[in-house]
Amino acid sequence: MTRKHILCFTAALFITTGLFATTSFSGYAGGKLNYSANPEAEEYDPDLKLQAFFAGQFNFSQNLWSHMEFSIDTGDLLGESLFHETDSKFQIDEISLITRMNLSTCSNYISAFMGTYEPIGSDVFLQRYFNIKPIDSKLTESYLGLAGSILYPHFGIGISDVLKLYTAPFALGGYVYVNHEDKDYYVLNTDLRTATVMNYFTCDFAFGLGIPLANKYRGEDVIIAVEKLYWHAGTTILLGNNYTNSLFVQAGIYNASFTKQKDNSVVAPEDIYLLIEPRLLFKNTHLNLSLYSLPPDTVKKLLLLEDTLGMNLNFYSEASLNGSNTLTYGSHLNFSVIDKNFMDLKDFSNISENGYNLNLTPYITSSFLSGELHLQATFRLMEFVRGKGERAVSVDLGYRTKF
């Protein structure tokens, strides 16, 4: 996706907005400051970094609307001075236009999109089409919006068609989109998706193929040559619901390939996503145990994790203050091994050869003004053992709000 394409699509979107007198807008935004020591510096060097996102929905009519979301991830704001320019990563996560047609047995949602659209690995699809409350793991929380936890992205430029039945809690969708996930060629992707939400079972499953659009074969120019196929699949499953004991599972494979050479590696471990999370509920107290093996690119964007393989214990309670105000307080205890993934478990005796980390993260979340305020501190216990106590503590302050 090029900047020129993005600008053209955005301009068309706002021109369309002007055609409807009843346009309304709703949004969701958040930001997080992180204060920690620079792990690359030999001496203590404090870093202050910002992650933020903004998501908006324009309702042009009852059956036509659009989504837009972007995020920002900065470098150290204290590197020179607070008011000096700072390196940062700005990303347009989604620009989409959706129309709904109400048929006799179902609603038909047709979309044109650019960016990351209804990604597997989040509950965005389930919330949009089934109007449910969030079910994602607290372990995969991020302040980068759609750029956070993704099993595999519907990323690129494309169209989708989703059918949502009236008589049953069932949705079926198809996606066609082009991206540049292959380092040499554009890739044409076709995906199928199905989802259901019932009282004690929720499932979102998708799979698809990617075809690299090569224009050369053995040095000769051709119209299209197919030397390999990519395939990807992912699912989010919740057995139970938010008000019962439950089991939450996410699993996915991205950019696995079919080739004629059988000796080629079909699936790289870093392209496999696994998260298994039993959730126990005792009145207002929750106990979640997470076992995970996540891609490095996913871990970099998350609020809590620093390594790709480990387990996490999350213990928290919820209380109601002054009626509508709520307070959540708890702690994460996270054990992880460095530079490993689930494939390394077969050689379990050497699983910690690169070292391991043990982190304690108490946190508190409270209603504040019209949004949610989140404060947490992370204590990296192994840094004390390694004699690097100045790097052992970090603090995050985040805020999210809907408007």
VEXFIVO-984934 format. One line per 4 residues: number of its first residue (from 0); their letters; for each residue z, x, y of C-alpha. Coordinates in nm, 2 decimals, always signed. Layout:
// VEXFIVO-984934
NUM = A = Z:X:Y | ...
//
This chain:
// VEXFIVO-984934
0 = MTRK = +0.00:+0.00:+0.00 | -0.11:+0.16:+0.33 | +0.03:+0.11:+0.68 | -0.30:-0.04:+0.79
4 = HILC = -0.27:-0.31:+0.51 | +0.09:-0.39:+0.61 | +0.00:-0.43:+0.97 | -0.29:-0.66:+0.90
8 = FTAA = -0.09:-0.87:+0.66 | +0.20:-0.90:+0.91 | -0.03:-0.99:+1.20 | -0.19:-1.27:+0.98
12 = LFIT = +0.16:-1.39:+0.90 | +0.26:-1.43:+1.26 | -0.07:-1.59:+1.35 | +0.00:-1.84:+1.08
16 = TGLF = +0.35:-1.90:+1.22 | +0.20:-2.02:+1.54 | +0.00:-2.30:+1.37 | +0.32:-2.49:+1.28
20 = ATTS = +0.54:-2.65:+1.54 | +0.83:-2.71:+1.31 | +0.88:-2.35:+1.20 | +1.24:-2.26:+1.12
24 = FSGY = +1.40:-1.93:+1.02 | +1.69:-1.81:+0.81 | +1.80:-1.46:+0.73 | +2.03:-1.23:+0.54
28 = AGGK = +2.12:-0.88:+0.67 | +2.37:-0.61:+0.59 | +2.46:-0.25:+0.65 | +2.69:+0.02:+0.51
32 = LNYS = +2.83:+0.34:+0.66 | +2.93:+0.62:+0.42 | +3.16:+0.91:+0.52 | +3.18:+1.19:+0.27
36 = ANPE = +3.15:+1.57:+0.23 | +2.80:+1.73:+0.20 | +2.79:+1.84:-0.17 | +2.53:+2.11:-0.08
40 = AEEY = +2.74:+2.29:+0.18 | +2.96:+2.58:+0.08 | +3.22:+2.49:+0.33 | +3.35:+2.14:+0.43
44 = DPDL = +3.07:+1.96:+0.62 | +3.12:+1.59:+0.68 | +2.83:+1.35:+0.65 | +2.79:+1.00:+0.80
48 = KLQA = +2.50:+0.81:+0.65 | +2.37:+0.45:+0.70 | +2.20:+0.21:+0.46 | +2.09:-0.13:+0.59
52 = FFAG = +1.85:-0.41:+0.51 | +1.72:-0.73:+0.68 | +1.56:-1.02:+0.49 | +1.42:-1.33:+0.66
56 = QFNF = +1.25:-1.66:+0.55 | +1.02:-1.84:+0.78 | +0.98:-2.21:+0.69 | +0.65:-2.33:+0.83
60 = SQNL = +0.67:-2.67:+0.66 | +0.84:-2.82:+0.36 | +0.58:-2.67:+0.13 | +0.48:-2.35:+0.30
64 = WSHM = +0.71:-2.05:+0.38 | +0.72:-1.67:+0.39 | +0.96:-1.39:+0.32 | +1.00:-1.05:+0.49
68 = EFSI = +1.24:-0.78:+0.40 | +1.28:-0.42:+0.51 | +1.55:-0.15:+0.45 | +1.65:+0.18:+0.60
72 = DTGD = +1.83:+0.48:+0.45 | +1.93:+0.76:+0.69 | +2.03:+1.12:+0.66 | +2.34:+1.26:+0.82
76 = LLGE = +2.41:+1.10:+1.15 | +2.65:+1.38:+1.24 | +2.40:+1.66:+1.17 | +2.33:+1.73:+1.53
80 = SLFH = +2.50:+1.46:+1.74 | +2.54:+1.09:+1.70 | +2.27:+1.02:+1.96 | +2.02:+1.28:+1.83
84 = ETDS = +1.72:+1.19:+1.61 | +1.80:+1.17:+1.24 | +1.57:+1.18:+0.94 | +1.56:+0.84:+0.76
88 = KFQI = +1.36:+0.65:+0.51 | +1.22:+0.32:+0.63 | +1.07:+0.08:+0.37 | +0.90:-0.26:+0.39
92 = DEIS = +1.03:-0.42:+0.07 | +0.85:-0.75:+0.08 | +0.60:-0.95:+0.29 | +0.49:-1.27:+0.12
96 = LITR = +0.35:-1.61:+0.18 | +0.43:-1.90:-0.06 | +0.29:-2.25:-0.09 | +0.43:-2.52:-0.31
100 = MNLS = +0.23:-2.80:-0.47 | +0.43:-3.09:-0.62 | +0.25:-3.20:-0.94 | +0.34:-3.48:-1.18
104 = TCSN = +0.54:-3.27:-1.42 | +0.63:-2.96:-1.22 | +0.62:-2.77:-0.89 | +0.35:-2.50:-0.86
108 = YISA = +0.44:-2.20:-0.64 | +0.14:-1.99:-0.54 | +0.22:-1.66:-0.36 | +0.04:-1.37:-0.19
112 = FMGT = +0.26:-1.07:-0.15 | +0.28:-0.70:-0.05 | +0.57:-0.48:-0.15 | +0.84:-0.55:-0.41
116 = YEPI = +0.82:-0.91:-0.51 | +1.09:-1.09:-0.71 | +1.18:-0.78:-0.90 | +1.31:-0.77:-1.26
120 = GSDV = +1.66:-0.62:-1.24 | +1.78:-0.85:-0.97 | +1.86:-1.22:-0.98 | +1.62:-1.30:-0.69
124 = FLQR = +1.38:-1.50:-0.91 | +1.67:-1.70:-1.06 | +1.82:-1.78:-0.72 | +1.49:-1.88:-0.56
128 = YFNI = +1.36:-2.11:-0.83 | +1.69:-2.24:-0.99 | +1.92:-2.22:-0.68 | +2.20:-2.05:-0.87
132 = KPID = +2.48:-1.83:-0.74 | +2.44:-1.45:-0.79 | +2.50:-1.33:-1.14 | +2.41:-0.96:-1.09
136 = SKLT = +2.66:-0.69:-1.20 | +2.89:-0.56:-0.92 | +2.80:-0.22:-1.06 | +2.45:-0.24:-0.92
140 = ESYL = +2.54:-0.35:-0.57 | +2.33:-0.19:-0.29 | +2.28:-0.22:+0.08 | +1.91:-0.16:+0.04
144 = GLAG = +1.81:-0.51:-0.04 | +1.53:-0.54:-0.29 | +1.50:-0.16:-0.30 | +1.83:-0.14:-0.49
148 = SILY = +1.86:-0.21:-0.86 | +1.52:-0.27:-1.01 | +1.43:-0.26:-1.38 | +1.07:-0.24:-1.29
152 = PHFG = +0.90:-0.36:-0.97 | +0.63:-0.61:-0.91 | +0.53:-0.36:-0.65 | +0.19:-0.35:-0.47
156 = IGIS = -0.05:-0.60:-0.33 | -0.11:-0.91:-0.53 | -0.08:-1.28:-0.61 | +0.15:-1.49:-0.83
160 = DVLK = +0.16:-1.84:-0.97 | +0.49:-1.99:-1.09 | +0.54:-2.33:-1.25 | +0.89:-2.49:-1.24
164 = LYTA = +0.94:-2.79:-1.46 | +1.11:-3.11:-1.34 | +1.23:-3.23:-1.68 | +1.38:-2.90:-1.81
168 = PFAL = +1.54:-2.59:-1.65 | +1.24:-2.37:-1.72 | +1.00:-2.16:-1.52 | +0.68:-1.98:-1.62
172 = GGYV = +0.49:-1.74:-1.40 | +0.20:-1.50:-1.39 | +0.14:-1.20:-1.16 | -0.17:-0.99:-1.07
176 = YVNH = -0.12:-0.70:-0.84 | -0.25:-0.35:-0.76 | -0.03:-0.04:-0.70 | -0.05:+0.34:-0.71
180 = EDKD = +0.22:+0.42:-0.97 | -0.02:+0.65:-1.15 | -0.04:+0.98:-0.96 | -0.43:+0.99:-0.98
184 = YYVL = -0.55:+0.63:-0.97 | -0.48:+0.28:-0.85 | -0.34:+0.06:-1.13 | -0.43:-0.31:-1.19
188 = NTDL = -0.12:-0.49:-1.34 | -0.10:-0.83:-1.50 | +0.24:-0.97:-1.59 | +0.38:-1.28:-1.75
192 = RTAT = +0.73:-1.41:-1.68 | +0.96:-1.68:-1.81 | +1.31:-1.79:-1.71 | +1.56:-2.06:-1.79
196 = VMNY = +1.91:-2.15:-1.66 | +2.14:-2.36:-1.87 | +2.52:-2.41:-1.87 | +2.60:-2.12:-2.10
200 = FTCD = +2.28:-1.93:-2.11 | +2.06:-1.77:-1.84 | +1.76:-1.56:-1.92 | +1.48:-1.40:-1.71
204 = FAFG = +1.22:-1.21:-1.91 | +0.89:-1.04:-1.80 | +0.63:-0.81:-1.96 | +0.29:-0.68:-1.86
208 = LGIP = +0.02:-0.42:-1.87 | -0.11:-0.18:-1.62 | -0.47:-0.05:-1.63 | -0.54:+0.28:-1.43
212 = LANK = -0.87:+0.23:-1.25 | -1.03:+0.57:-1.32 | -1.37:+0.63:-1.17 | -1.45:+0.95:-1.37
216 = YRGE = -1.49:+1.01:-1.74 | -1.53:+1.37:-1.87 | -1.63:+1.48:-1.52 | -1.90:+1.21:-1.48
220 = DVII = -1.89:+0.93:-1.23 | -1.84:+0.58:-1.38 | -1.76:+0.24:-1.25 | -1.43:+0.21:-1.45
224 = AVEK = -1.29:+0.42:-1.73 | -0.98:+0.33:-1.92 | -0.81:+0.63:-2.09 | -0.46:+0.48:-2.13
228 = LYWH = -0.27:+0.16:-2.07 | +0.08:+0.13:-1.92 | +0.31:-0.14:-2.04 | +0.65:-0.26:-1.90
232 = AGTT = +0.91:-0.52:-1.99 | +1.25:-0.62:-1.86 | +1.51:-0.89:-1.91 | +1.83:-1.02:-1.75
236 = ILLG = +2.05:-1.22:-1.97 | +2.39:-1.39:-1.91 | +2.57:-1.55:-2.21 | +2.83:-1.78:-2.05
240 = NNYT = +2.85:-1.83:-1.68 | +3.04:-1.72:-1.37 | +3.33:-1.94:-1.46 | +3.38:-1.83:-1.83
244 = NSLF = +3.41:-1.52:-2.03 | +3.06:-1.39:-2.06 | +2.83:-1.11:-2.16 | +2.57:-0.98:-1.91
248 = VQAG = +2.28:-0.77:-2.03 | +1.99:-0.60:-1.85 | +1.73:-0.39:-2.02 | +1.39:-0.26:-1.93
252 = IYNA = +1.11:-0.02:-1.99 | +0.87:+0.10:-1.72 | +0.54:+0.28:-1.74 | +0.54:+0.34:-2.11
256 = SFTK = +0.18:+0.43:-2.21 | -0.07:+0.37:-2.49 | -0.31:+0.66:-2.54 | -0.55:+0.77:-2.82
260 = QKDN = -0.34:+1.09:-2.86 | -0.06:+0.99:-3.09 | +0.14:+1.31:-3.01 | +0.19:+1.20:-2.65
264 = SVVA = +0.53:+1.07:-2.55 | +0.51:+0.70:-2.52 | +0.83:+0.63:-2.34 | +1.02:+0.87:-2.12
268 = PEDI = +1.40:+0.83:-2.13 | +1.42:+0.82:-1.75 | +1.20:+0.51:-1.75 | +1.45:+0.31:-1.96
272 = YLLI = +1.71:+0.09:-1.81 | +2.02:-0.03:-2.01 | +2.33:-0.22:-1.89 | +2.57:-0.40:-2.11
276 = EPRL = +2.86:-0.57:-1.95 | +3.13:-0.79:-2.12 | +3.31:-1.00:-1.85 | +3.66:-1.13:-1.92
280 = LFKN = +3.81:-1.40:-1.69 | +4.19:-1.47:-1.66 | +4.22:-1.75:-1.39 | +4.14:-1.56:-1.07
284 = THLN = +4.14:-1.22:-1.23 | +3.83:-1.05:-1.37 | +3.78:-0.76:-1.60 | +3.43:-0.62:-1.65
288 = LSLY = +3.35:-0.33:-1.88 | +3.00:-0.18:-1.82 | +2.81:+0.06:-2.04 | +2.50:+0.19:-1.87
292 = SLPP = +2.21:+0.43:-1.89 | +2.00:+0.40:-1.57 | +1.69:+0.58:-1.42 | +1.78:+0.85:-1.17
296 = DTVK = +1.58:+0.68:-0.89 | +1.79:+0.36:-0.94 | +2.12:+0.55:-0.93 | +2.03:+0.72:-0.60
300 = KLLL = +2.03:+0.37:-0.43 | +2.35:+0.22:-0.57 | +2.68:+0.20:-0.40 | +2.90:+0.30:-0.69
304 = LEDT = +2.72:+0.53:-0.94 | +2.63:+0.90:-0.92 | +2.53:+0.98:-1.27 | +2.28:+0.81:-1.51
308 = LGMN = +2.50:+0.77:-1.82 | +2.85:+0.64:-1.84 | +3.10:+0.35:-1.85 | +3.28:+0.16:-1.58
312 = LNFY = +3.59:-0.06:-1.58 | +3.60:-0.31:-1.29 | +3.93:-0.50:-1.24 | +3.95:-0.74:-0.95
316 = SEAS = +4.12:-1.06:-0.83 | +4.02:-1.33:-0.59 | +4.24:-1.52:-0.35 | +4.18:-1.79:-0.09
320 = LNGS = +4.32:-1.74:+0.26 | +4.33:-2.02:+0.52 | +4.11:-2.26:+0.32 | +3.75:-2.12:+0.35
324 = NTLT = +3.84:-1.75:+0.39 | +3.84:-1.55:+0.07 | +3.98:-1.21:-0.03 | +3.87:-1.00:-0.32
328 = YGSH = +4.06:-0.68:-0.41 | +4.02:-0.45:-0.71 | +3.92:-0.11:-0.84 | +3.65:+0.06:-1.04
332 = LNFS = +3.73:+0.34:-1.29 | +3.41:+0.52:-1.38 | +3.35:+0.78:-1.64 | +3.01:+0.95:-1.65
336 = VIDK = +2.84:+1.25:-1.79 | +2.61:+1.47:-1.58 | +2.23:+1.48:-1.64 | +2.23:+1.27:-1.96
340 = NFMD = +2.08:+0.95:-2.08 | +2.13:+0.72:-2.38 | +1.89:+0.93:-2.59 | +2.14:+1.22:-2.57
344 = LKDF = +2.40:+1.02:-2.76 | +2.25:+1.12:-3.09 | +2.39:+1.47:-3.02 | +2.73:+1.33:-2.92
348 = SNIS = +2.91:+1.66:-2.97 | +2.72:+1.81:-2.68 | +2.72:+1.50:-2.46 | +2.94:+1.66:-2.19
352 = ENGY = +2.79:+2.01:-2.20 | +2.68:+1.97:-1.83 | +3.02:+1.84:-1.73 | +3.15:+1.49:-1.66
356 = NLNL = +3.29:+1.29:-1.37 | +3.59:+1.06:-1.34 | +3.60:+0.84:-1.03 | +3.85:+0.59:-0.90
360 = TPYI = +3.72:+0.34:-0.64 | +3.97:+0.08:-0.50 | +3.80:-0.18:-0.28 | +3.86:-0.49:-0.08
364 = TSSF = +3.62:-0.76:+0.03 | +3.70:-1.02:+0.29 | +3.54:-1.30:+0.48 | +3.49:-1.18:+0.84
368 = LSGE = +3.33:-1.38:+1.12 | +3.03:-1.54:+0.95 | +2.98:-1.28:+0.68 | +3.15:-1.05:+0.43
372 = LHLQ = +3.33:-0.72:+0.51 | +3.36:-0.46:+0.23 | +3.58:-0.15:+0.24 | +3.61:+0.10:-0.05
376 = ATFR = +3.73:+0.46:-0.10 | +3.61:+0.68:-0.39 | +3.83:+0.95:-0.53 | +3.64:+1.20:-0.75
380 = LMEF = +3.92:+1.32:-0.97 | +3.72:+1.60:-1.13 | +3.65:+1.76:-0.79 | +4.03:+1.82:-0.76
384 = VRGK = +4.02:+1.99:-1.10 | +3.72:+2.21:-0.99 | +3.91:+2.32:-0.68 | +3.68:+2.13:-0.44
388 = GERA = +3.93:+1.88:-0.31 | +3.76:+1.86:+0.03 | +3.46:+1.69:-0.15 | +3.67:+1.45:-0.36
392 = VSVD = +3.71:+1.16:-0.12 | +3.45:+0.94:+0.04 | +3.47:+0.60:+0.23 | +3.22:+0.32:+0.26
396 = LGYR = +3.24:+0.04:+0.51 | +2.98:-0.24:+0.47 | +2.90:-0.58:+0.61 | +2.67:-0.86:+0.50
400 = TKF = +2.59:-1.19:+0.67 | +2.36:-1.49:+0.65 | +2.22:-1.67:+0.96
//
